[in-house]
């Protein structure tokens, strides 16, 4: 076994999920994540945690959704009971086909997602963390040789997370103290309210309210969005390619949309429910270990020189106690490149220009 697999498992279990003796852990394993699952199981055993492993496959999901009549049970009790009994939920992505569910009708997805609200909430109430094992399918999607992709993935995952957390804290402070964010670049002029919000320093650990490995972003829950935005980073959503998505916001809601490719996918997402037309997240990438786009949201949204916005559900960690943020059955991230001809302002002050933050060398205010 590549020693980096064991290092990945150790970071996931120790730093990210903070697993302790006696914790009930649900481990969701993708088809080609077997090697990482073995290393994670060893880590969990050494800590005295209780392990239950499940199998997660895009092909299985496709078969089930395409065969079902669409009248799904609300929050199936057996799955809900499992998650309500869990302290930790670890998801190890690693599928054999990144487009396995591409031909599942959008209305079938919507029906399925809309019946699983309590299940999603139960999972989010655990110390949940998602990661991926570098696989050949992900390397192919990224247009990289497998060995090259392994090096890329581990450069992003095996970071000095404590040092990165200290660096990202500077941006968190700026967002916490701000009232309005403005993003300007080619095809984009968008303003968002962030007053009374708490930004999350997403340093790949539940101790930071961060649930992805790799991570390396600072995010908050915007409101009152106005203007237009273009997402120029290519992505695969629901198994289909999406290119150059354009959204127009008025009074916080999407009032118009278009895309060079995949407009139907965006339309299906927006029709999921009322909350799918509002933003749930403004995220700013700061992981300089990610140096190229790979058509994988887990990596691409964390890349330095990017900003991403999510349609749908807002995270409670960003909201004042007792306040409900945007609620939706979906949380779909879209990414824009801010490395050139761009600026990010907080209350009229430029905090990032052309991908460089004001606290980094080379910043041109």
C-alpha positions as CSV (number, residue, x, y, z in Angstrom):
1,X,0.0,0.0,0.0
2,X,1.2,3.5,-0.9
3,X,2.2,5.1,2.4
4,X,0.3,8.2,1.3
5,X,-3.0,6.2,1.6
6,X,-2.2,5.6,5.3
7,X,-1.4,9.3,5.8
8,X,-4.7,10.2,4.1
9,X,-6.6,7.9,6.5
10,X,-4.7,9.3,9.5
11,X,-5.6,12.9,8.6
12,X,-9.2,12.0,7.9
13,X,-9.8,10.1,11.1
14,X,-7.6,12.2,13.4
15,X,-7.5,15.8,12.2
16,X,-10.7,15.9,10.1
17,X,-13.3,13.8,12.0
18,X,-11.7,13.9,15.5
19,X,-12.7,10.3,16.1
20,X,-12.6,9.1,19.7
21,X,-12.9,5.8,21.5
22,X,-16.5,4.6,21.5
23,X,-17.6,6.7,18.6
24,X,-20.2,5.0,16.3
25,X,-18.8,5.5,12.8
26,X,-20.6,4.9,9.5
27,X,-18.1,4.5,6.7
28,X,-19.6,4.9,3.2
29,X,-17.2,3.4,0.6
30,X,-17.1,4.0,-3.1
31,X,-16.4,1.1,-5.5
32,X,-12.7,1.9,-6.0
33,X,-12.0,3.4,-2.6
34,X,-11.3,-0.1,-1.1
35,X,-7.6,0.6,-0.3
36,X,-8.4,3.8,1.6
37,X,-11.3,2.1,3.4
38,X,-8.9,-0.6,4.7
39,X,-6.5,2.1,6.0
40,X,-9.4,4.0,7.6
41,X,-10.7,0.9,9.2
42,X,-7.2,0.3,10.7
43,X,-7.2,3.8,12.1
44,X,-10.7,3.5,13.5
45,X,-9.7,0.2,15.2
46,X,-6.6,1.6,16.7
47,X,-8.8,4.4,18.3
48,X,-11.4,2.0,19.7
49,X,-14.2,3.3,17.5
50,X,-17.2,1.2,16.4
51,X,-17.3,0.7,12.6
52,X,-20.2,0.0,10.2
53,X,-19.2,0.1,6.6
54,X,-21.7,0.7,3.7
55,X,-21.3,0.6,0.0
56,X,-22.0,3.6,-2.2
57,X,-22.1,3.3,-6.0
58,X,-23.4,5.5,-8.7
59,X,-24.4,2.5,-10.7
60,X,-26.6,1.2,-7.8
61,X,-28.2,4.7,-7.4
62,X,-28.9,4.8,-11.2
63,X,-30.5,1.4,-11.2
64,X,-32.7,2.2,-8.2
65,X,-33.9,5.6,-9.4
66,X,-34.6,4.6,-13.0
67,X,-36.6,1.5,-11.9
68,X,-38.6,3.2,-9.1
69,X,-42.1,4.6,-9.8
70,X,-41.2,7.9,-8.2
71,X,-43.5,7.5,-5.2
72,X,-40.6,7.4,-2.7
73,X,-41.1,6.9,1.1
74,X,-40.5,9.9,3.2
75,X,-37.2,9.5,5.2
76,X,-37.1,5.6,5.3
77,X,-36.9,4.7,9.0
78,X,-34.1,2.1,8.7
79,X,-31.7,4.7,7.1
80,X,-32.8,7.5,9.5
81,X,-32.2,5.2,12.5
82,X,-28.7,4.4,11.3
83,X,-27.7,8.0,11.0
84,X,-29.4,9.1,14.2
85,X,-27.3,6.5,16.0
86,X,-24.0,7.6,14.4
87,X,-21.5,10.0,15.9
88,X,-19.3,10.2,12.8
89,X,-20.1,9.7,9.1
90,X,-17.2,9.3,6.7
91,X,-17.7,9.3,2.9
92,X,-15.0,7.8,0.8
93,X,-15.7,8.7,-2.9
94,X,-14.1,6.6,-5.6
95,X,-16.5,5.6,-8.3
96,X,-15.8,3.8,-11.5
97,X,-17.8,6.1,-13.8
98,X,-18.1,9.8,-12.9
99,X,-21.2,10.0,-15.2
100,X,-23.0,6.9,-13.9
101,X,-26.2,8.7,-13.1
102,X,-26.3,11.0,-16.2
103,X,-29.4,9.4,-17.7
104,X,-31.6,9.6,-14.5
105,X,-34.5,12.0,-15.3
106,X,-34.3,15.3,-13.4
107,X,-37.9,14.9,-12.0
108,X,-36.9,11.5,-10.6
109,X,-33.9,13.1,-8.8
110,X,-36.1,15.9,-7.5
111,X,-38.7,13.5,-6.1
112,X,-36.1,11.4,-4.4
113,X,-34.2,14.4,-2.9
114,X,-37.4,16.0,-1.6
115,X,-38.3,13.0,0.5
116,X,-35.0,12.8,2.4
117,X,-34.8,16.0,4.4
118,X,-34.7,14.4,7.8
119,X,-32.1,11.9,6.6
120,X,-29.9,14.8,5.3
121,X,-30.3,16.6,8.6
122,X,-29.4,13.5,10.6
123,X,-26.2,13.1,8.6
124,X,-25.3,16.8,9.0
125,X,-25.8,16.4,12.8
126,X,-22.9,13.9,12.9
127,X,-19.2,14.8,12.6
128,X,-19.4,14.1,8.9
129,X,-16.4,14.4,6.5
130,X,-16.3,13.7,2.7
131,X,-13.1,12.8,0.9
132,X,-12.1,10.9,-2.2
133,X,-9.5,8.2,-3.0
134,X,-7.6,9.0,-6.2
135,X,-8.9,6.6,-8.8
136,X,-8.4,6.1,-12.5
137,X,-11.9,7.4,-13.3
138,X,-11.1,10.7,-11.6
139,X,-7.7,10.8,-13.3
140,X,-9.4,10.3,-16.6
141,X,-12.0,13.0,-15.9
142,X,-9.1,15.4,-15.0
143,X,-7.3,14.5,-18.2
144,X,-4.3,13.3,-16.3
145,X,-2.2,10.1,-16.0
146,X,-3.1,8.1,-13.0
147,X,0.2,8.5,-11.2
148,X,0.1,12.2,-12.0
149,X,-3.4,12.5,-10.5
150,X,-2.3,10.7,-7.4
151,X,0.5,13.2,-6.9
152,X,-2.0,16.1,-7.5
153,X,-4.6,14.7,-5.0
154,X,-2.1,14.1,-2.2
155,X,-0.6,17.5,-2.6
156,X,-4.1,18.9,-1.9
157,X,-4.9,16.5,0.9
158,X,-1.7,16.1,2.9
159,X,-1.3,19.8,3.8
160,X,0.0,21.6,6.9
161,X,-3.6,22.3,7.9
162,X,-2.8,24.2,11.1
163,X,-0.7,26.7,9.1
164,X,-3.3,27.0,6.4
165,X,-6.0,27.6,9.1
166,X,-3.9,30.5,10.5
167,X,-3.6,32.1,7.0
168,X,-7.3,31.7,6.2
169,X,-8.3,33.2,9.5
170,X,-7.3,36.6,8.1
171,X,-10.0,36.4,5.4
172,X,-12.5,35.0,7.9
173,X,-12.0,38.1,10.1
174,X,-12.6,40.4,7.1
175,X,-15.8,38.6,6.2
176,X,-17.1,38.5,9.8
177,X,-16.6,42.3,10.1
178,X,-18.2,43.1,6.8
179,X,-21.7,43.9,5.6
180,X,-21.5,43.6,1.8
181,X,-19.4,41.7,-0.7
182,X,-19.1,42.7,-4.3
183,X,-17.5,40.4,-6.9
184,X,-16.5,41.9,-10.3
185,X,-14.9,40.1,-13.2
186,X,-15.7,39.6,-16.9
187,X,-19.4,38.8,-17.1
188,X,-19.9,39.3,-13.4
189,X,-21.0,42.1,-11.2
190,X,-22.6,40.7,-8.1
191,X,-23.4,42.1,-4.6
192,X,-24.3,40.0,-1.6
193,X,-25.2,40.9,2.0
194,X,-23.1,39.2,4.7
195,X,-24.0,41.2,7.8
196,X,-24.6,39.2,11.0
197,X,-23.1,36.2,9.3
198,X,-20.1,34.1,10.6
199,X,-17.6,32.9,8.0
200,X,-16.2,29.4,8.3
201,X,-12.5,28.9,8.2
202,X,-12.7,25.6,6.4
203,X,-9.5,23.9,7.4
204,X,-10.6,20.3,6.7
205,X,-11.7,19.6,10.3
206,X,-15.0,19.4,12.1
207,X,-13.3,21.5,14.8
208,X,-13.5,24.4,12.3
209,X,-17.0,23.5,11.1
210,X,-15.3,22.1,8.0
211,X,-16.4,18.8,6.4
212,X,-14.3,18.2,3.3
213,X,-10.9,16.7,2.8
214,X,-9.2,18.4,1.0
215,X,-10.5,21.8,2.0
216,X,-8.9,25.2,2.0
217,X,-11.7,27.8,1.6
218,X,-13.5,30.4,3.7
219,X,-17.2,30.5,3.2
220,X,-20.3,32.3,4.5
221,X,-24.0,32.4,3.8
222,X,-25.0,35.4,1.7
223,X,-28.4,37.1,1.4
224,X,-30.0,39.7,-0.7
225,X,-28.0,38.8,-3.8
226,X,-28.3,41.3,-6.7
227,X,-26.7,41.4,-10.2
228,X,-25.2,38.9,-12.6
229,X,-22.5,36.2,-12.4
230,X,-20.8,34.0,-14.9
231,X,-19.3,30.6,-13.9
232,X,-16.6,29.9,-16.3
233,X,-14.9,26.9,-14.7
234,X,-16.1,23.7,-16.5
235,X,-18.0,21.2,-14.3
236,X,-19.9,18.0,-14.4
237,X,-23.2,18.2,-12.6
238,X,-25.5,15.2,-12.3
239,X,-23.3,13.4,-14.8
240,X,-23.6,16.0,-17.5
241,X,-21.1,18.7,-18.6
242,X,-21.9,22.3,-17.8
243,X,-20.1,25.2,-19.3
244,X,-20.3,29.0,-18.8
245,X,-23.4,29.2,-16.6
246,X,-24.9,32.7,-16.3
247,X,-27.3,33.6,-13.5
248,X,-29.1,36.9,-13.0
249,X,-30.3,37.7,-9.4
250,X,-33.0,40.1,-8.3
251,X,-34.1,40.5,-4.7
252,X,-32.0,37.5,-3.8
253,X,-33.5,35.0,-6.3
254,X,-32.4,33.8,-9.7
255,X,-34.7,35.4,-12.2
256,X,-32.9,34.3,-15.4
257,X,-30.3,31.7,-16.4
258,X,-28.4,30.4,-19.4
259,X,-25.4,28.3,-20.2
260,X,-23.3,27.4,-23.2
261,X,-23.8,23.8,-22.3
262,X,-26.0,22.1,-19.7
263,X,-28.7,24.7,-19.4
264,X,-31.2,22.0,-18.8
265,X,-29.3,20.7,-15.8
266,X,-29.3,24.2,-14.3
267,X,-33.0,24.5,-15.0
268,X,-33.7,21.2,-13.2
269,X,-31.7,22.3,-10.2
270,X,-33.5,25.6,-10.0
271,X,-36.9,23.8,-10.1
272,X,-36.1,21.5,-7.2
273,X,-37.8,23.8,-4.6
274,X,-38.1,27.5,-3.7
275,X,-34.8,27.6,-1.9
276,X,-32.9,26.3,-5.0
277,X,-33.3,29.8,-6.6
278,X,-31.3,31.5,-3.8
279,X,-27.7,31.3,-2.7
280,X,-26.7,29.2,0.3
281,X,-23.0,29.8,0.1
282,X,-20.3,32.2,-0.9
283,X,-16.9,30.4,-0.8
284,X,-13.4,31.7,-1.6
285,X,-10.7,29.2,-2.5
286,X,-7.4,29.4,-0.7
287,X,-5.7,25.9,-1.1
288,X,-2.6,26.7,-3.2
289,X,-1.8,23.0,-3.3
290,X,-4.5,22.7,-5.9
291,X,-3.0,24.1,-9.1
292,X,-5.4,23.0,-11.9
293,X,-9.0,22.3,-12.6
294,X,-10.0,18.6,-12.5
295,X,-13.8,18.6,-13.0
296,X,-14.2,17.5,-9.4
297,X,-16.0,20.0,-7.1
298,X,-14.2,18.7,-4.0
299,X,-10.9,20.0,-5.4
300,X,-11.8,22.7,-7.9
301,X,-13.8,24.9,-5.4
302,X,-10.9,25.0,-3.0
303,X,-8.4,26.1,-5.6
304,X,-6.7,29.5,-5.0
305,X,-7.9,32.1,-7.6
306,X,-11.5,30.9,-7.5
307,X,-14.8,31.9,-6.0
308,X,-17.7,29.6,-5.8
309,X,-21.4,30.2,-5.1
310,X,-23.9,27.4,-4.1
311,X,-27.5,27.3,-5.1
312,X,-29.7,26.0,-2.3
313,X,-29.1,25.0,1.3
314,X,-27.1,27.3,3.7
315,X,-25.0,25.9,6.5
316,X,-26.1,26.6,10.0
317,X,-22.6,27.3,11.1
318,X,-22.7,30.6,9.2
319,X,-26.0,31.8,10.8
320,X,-26.8,33.6,14.1
321,X,-28.3,31.4,16.7
322,X,-32.0,30.9,16.1
323,X,-31.9,32.2,12.6
324,X,-32.9,29.9,9.7
325,X,-30.9,30.4,6.5
326,X,-31.9,29.4,3.0
327,X,-33.5,25.9,3.0
328,X,-33.4,23.6,0.1
329,X,-33.1,19.9,-0.8
330,X,-30.0,20.8,-2.9
331,X,-26.6,22.5,-2.4
332,X,-25.0,22.9,-5.8
333,X,-21.7,24.7,-6.2
334,X,-20.7,26.7,-9.3
335,X,-17.2,28.1,-9.8
336,X,-15.7,31.3,-11.3
337,X,-12.1,32.0,-12.1
338,X,-10.8,35.2,-10.5
339,X,-7.2,35.0,-11.5
340,X,-7.4,37.8,-14.0
341,X,-9.3,41.1,-14.4
342,X,-11.2,40.6,-11.2
343,X,-11.6,42.0,-7.8
344,X,-13.4,41.1,-4.6
345,X,-14.6,43.9,-2.3
346,X,-15.9,44.0,1.2
347,X,-17.7,47.2,2.1
348,X,-16.0,48.9,-0.9
349,X,-12.5,47.9,0.0
350,X,-10.6,45.5,-2.3
351,X,-9.5,42.4,-0.4
352,X,-8.5,40.4,-3.4
353,X,-7.4,41.4,-6.9
354,X,-6.6,39.0,-9.7
355,X,-6.5,36.2,-7.3
356,X,-4.1,37.7,-4.8
357,X,-5.3,38.7,-1.3
358,X,-4.3,41.9,0.4
359,X,-2.3,40.0,3.1
360,X,-0.3,38.1,0.4
361,X,2.9,39.4,-1.3
362,X,2.2,40.9,-4.7
363,X,-1.1,42.4,-3.9
364,X,-1.9,45.4,-6.0
365,X,-4.5,47.4,-4.1
